[in-house]
Amino acid sequence: MFIAMNRFRVALDAGPAFEQLWTTRDSQLRAVPGFVEFHLLRGPEREDHRLYASHTIWRSRADFEAWTRSEAFRQAHRNAGGTRPLYLGHPEFEGFEAIQTISRASVE
């Protein structure tokens, strides 16, 4: 499993617009090989921004890297430059390979 995260420092008055941008977008992730799950996370408020993170779970690093070279990736990021006024600085990417997974077993 590979987890891809981007951290966004969003201007305090831009939180609602940032959230709407993400929650109303036309995501093609469900059709991408190796995609497992996506979360948009709202974090703590700081003096000049609120922290947000996108958290995407992939079957493997190879699946994630294949997506970054795909047409689906290009389409997902085609308007990224137009959202700069919402952020303080650039989004910060972090990638993690899972070394342990503990999940809740089905209780039936």
N, C-alpha and C positions, 0 to 999 in steps of 0.2 A: 504494500500500500504506500502511496505517495500523497502527501498533503501539500498543496500549493496555497500560500497565503499572500495577500497583498494588504498592507496597512495604509490607510488613508488618513491624513490629518485634514479634517474638513472644517472650514470656517464656521464659527458658531451660528451665524445666521443662514448658513447654506445647508444645514442638516436635512430639513424637509425636502429640498430640491434634490439633494444627493440620494436620499432614500427613494424618492419617486422615480428618479432616473433608473435605479437598479430594479425596483419592484415592478416597473411597467415595461421593461425591455423585452424584446423578443429573443429569448435564449434558445439556442440550438444545442445546448449541452446534452440533453437526453439522447440525442442521436449520435453522439461522439463515442467511438469505441474506447472502452476503459474508464469512462466517466462513471462515478459512483454517486456522489452527493455534493450539493452546494449549500453554503450558509452565508448570509450577509449578517455580520455581527456589529452591533452598536456598543461602543466601549465608553470609557469615562470621559467626562467633560474636563478640559484643562482651561487654563487662563485664556487662551486665544483660539482654541479648536476643540472639536470632539473627535475622538479616535474611532475609526471604523475599520473592519477587516473583512475581506472576502476569504472564505475558507472552502477550498474545493478538494474533495477526496477523489483520487484516481486509483485504479487497480495497480498501476506501476508508474515509475518515473518515465519509462519508455512511452507509455500511453500519453502522459502529460506532454512530453517533448514532441510526440507526433502531432498532438493537437496544436502546439505552438507553431507548427509548420503548415497547418491546414488552412483551407479556405474558410472554414467555420471560425477559426481564430481571427483571421483578417476581417471577417464580417462583424465579429463581436467587438472589435476594437476600432472600427472604421471612424467613429465619431469621438474617439478618446481625447483628441486635442481640444475639442470644443467644451470640455468639462473642466478645463484648468482653473477657471475662476472659483470653482467650488473648493479647491484644495489649497493647502499651504505646503508648497514643495511638491515633489514627485511621489507617487505611490512607491512604497518600499516592499519589494518581493522577498519572500522567505519560502524555501522548499524543504520539506522534511520527509525522510523515509521512515516508516514505522518499524520499530524493532520489537514492539510488544503490543498486542491488542487484547483487551478484555472486553467482552460484550455480555449483555444480559441474555441468559438462555431463555428460550420460550417456555412459558409456564402454561401448560394445557393439560 
